[in-house]
């Protein structure tokens, strides 16, 4: 059973880096009853698989003959307590940071503020409900083409790797949606909706979080400066200082200059995931036999590269493992 808390924690996860998590985070933390988490990008959910391994290993070590309770008595208590620890860690650090200002965690009318924990990744998403079944979860998605292009401009990402990573994250989202019978604690937000109609989109998010929209400064939100935009990469290095929006600022069509071949490759890799999320693809016409063979060949080459890299990492650790084995470590 989860313990009641004075502070609540909401987890904001972006489908991928460059998906707008900073933008939504800044918008939400401008609300007087919401404050930012103590760690800029905490990746606590991203590594839930490691916590799951720990829980399973511990449970597997228990001798059933020495236990005073049946398995049915335990339920998911262990996992839920680990989830409680994650939330308590964030709240404890936030309280420590706010110790110099006693009202830092106080919102309107003396209410405790909502703490927002942010990570630009859907890693660990399928395990979220196992550990944090009651925590509010905001999932931000963005057109995969814009994510890929933004990453290539800003950080020199590989087109192939970024497209595959985005598609894999989308599939993790679908797996969670398919597995969750009760999605009342989860809200999906589209970056494009935020850009086109920030007021209406934020009103829906505030309602989901139980926050009053009245004290929110919508005019300030509409004029929020831009940080970390890939547009900055064209005039210099990407930085995280807010700058005014330029007249030509258009984050929704980052991929406007893509070639038909790029669209075709992206559609091959992530087309079904894009359509399931409601995004329209650029029509590239039916694929010829040669084009299909070309895509499959590139898929095969990608798989081979992954296998070689994995094997190299494994082989690089073999001498250390042999040393430990010979010395009985």
C-alpha positions, -999 to 999 in steps of 0.1 A, spaced: 0 0 0 14 34 -10 18 60 18 0 93 15 23 123 7 22 160 12 39 164 -21 30 146 -53 54 137 -81 45 137 -118 68 120 -143 73 137 -176 88 115 -203 96 124 -239 96 98 -266 132 108 -275 156 136 -271 146 166 -292 109 158 -286 102 190 -266 104 178 -230 122 210 -220 95 231 -236 66 214 -218 86 213 -186 91 251 -187 55 257 -195 43 235 -166 68 248 -140 55 283 -146 23 273 -128 24 285 -92 14 250 -80 41 231 -99 79 231 -95 107 215 -112 124 183 -100 158 186 -83 176 169 -112 174 183 -147 170 149 -164 168 122 -137 165 90 -159 149 72 -129 123 55 -151 148 49 -179 167 24 -156 137 6 -141 149 -26 -159 179 -26 -135 156 -22 -105 133 -50 -119 163 -73 -121 172 -65 -85 136 -72 -73 134 -105 -92 169 -116 -79 159 -109 -43 126 -127 -46 143 -156 -63 166 -159 -33 138 -163 -8 133 -198 5 96 -205 4 99 -228 35 112 -199 56 85 -174 47 57 -164 71 34 -151 44 20 -166 12 29 -152 -22 -7 -139 -25 -2 -118 6 28 -101 -9 12 -90 -42 33 -63 -58 43 -47 -24 81 -50 -31 78 -32 -64 55 -5 -51 79 2 -22 107 6 -46 86 31 -65 79 49 -32 116 51 -27 121 68 -61 95 94 -53 108 99 -18 143 104 -32 131 132 -55 110 148 -27 139 146 -2 163 163 -25 137 189 -34 131 196 3 168 199 9 173 223 -20 144 244 -7 155 245 29 169 281 26 135 292 13 107 277 35 80 286 10 97 271 -20 74 240 -20 43 260 -11 18 268 -38 -14 288 -39 -35 288 -8 -8 270 11 -12 238 -9 19 217 -15 32 220 -50 34 193 -76 70 181 -83 77 175 -120 105 149 -128 117 150 -164 135 125 -187 137 127 -225 133 89 -229 107 62 -229 132 37 -216 117 17 -187 82 28 -197 67 -7 -198 77 -12 -162 63 21 -149 30 7 -137 47 -21 -119 66 4 -97 46 36 -98 10 26 -105 -5 57 -89 19 84 -100 7 107 -128 26 102 -160 28 127 -189 41 112 -221 52 136 -248 54 125 -284 66 144 -315 67 137 -352 96 113 -356 108 131 -387 112 164 -368 130 145 -340 154 129 -364 161 161 -383 165 182 -351 190 157 -338 210 156 -370 212 194 -371 220 198 -334 243 169 -326 252 151 -358 229 121 -352 228 92 -376 196 93 -396 193 55 -394 200 52 -357 177 81 -347 148 68 -368 152 33 -354 154 46 -318 123 67 -323 103 38 -337 115 15 -308 103 42 -283 69 44 -300 66 6 -298 73 8 -260 45 33 -257 21 10 -276 31 -20 -254 23 1 -223 -10 12 -238 -20 -24 -247 -10 -37 -212 -27 -10 -191 -63 -17 -183 -66 16 -164 -49 45 -181 -64 72 -158 -29 81 -145 -14 85 -179 -18 114 -204 -4 115 -239 6 150 -252 16 159 -287 43 185 -291 25 197 -322 -6 205 -302 15 226 -277 29 246 -306 -4 251 -324 -26 258 -294 -7 261 -261 -36 274 -241 -60 246 -249 -34 219 -246 -21 232 -212 -57 235 -199 -61 197 -206 -28 189 -189 -37 210 -159 -71 193 -156 -53 159 -157 -29 170 -130 -56 185 -108 -42 220 -112 -63 252 -115 -57 270 -148 -69 304 -134 -36 315 -118 -16 305 -148 -1 333 -170 -11 323 -205 4 355 -220 38 346 -206 34 310 -219 26 323 -254 58 344 -254 81 319 -239 116 321 -254 132 292 -273 160 271 -257 181 244 -273 165 248 -307 182 231 -336 179 264 -354 207 276 -332 230 251 -348 229 269 -381 243 301 -365 266 285 -339 265 259 -311 232 248 -295 229 263 -261 203 263 -233 198 301 -228 163 313 -237 162 335 -269 132 352 -284 113 334 -312 124 345 -346 97 352 -372 108 322 -392 108 298 -362 89 267 -373 96 236 -353 68 216 -370 85 213 -404 121 206 -396 121 179 -423 108 201 -451 140 197 -471 141 160 -469 146 141 -502 121 115 -514 147 89 -506 149 100 -470 111 100 -466 110 65 -481 136 52 -458 119 67 -427 85 54 -438 101 19 -441 116 21 -406 89 39 -387 59 44 -409 35 21 -390 44 37 -357 39 72 -371 5 63 -384 -6 47 -352 3 80 -334 -18 99 -359 9 114 -381 6 116 -418 34 103 -439 49 118 -471 36 96 -500 65 81 -519 45 57 -541 46 19 -542 80 4 -537 96 -15 -566 112 -49 -561 146 -33 -562 137 -7 -536 124 -34 -512 156 -54 -516 176 -22 -510 158 -15 -478 161 -51 -466 198 -50 -474 202 -19 -453 183 -36 -425 206 -66 -427 237 -44 -426 223 -25 -396 216 -58 -378 252 -70 -386 267 -38 -372 247 -42 -340 258 -78 -336 295 -69 -343 294 -40 -318 278 -62 -292 303 -90 -298 332 -65 -296 319 -52 -262 316 -88 -250 350 -98 -262 366 -68 -247 354 -79 -213 365 -116 -217 401 -110 -203 387 -94 -172 362 -122 -167 388 -149 -172 411 -131 -147 383 -131 -121 375 -168 -128 412 -179 -125 416 -160 -92 383 -171 -78 369 -135 -76 
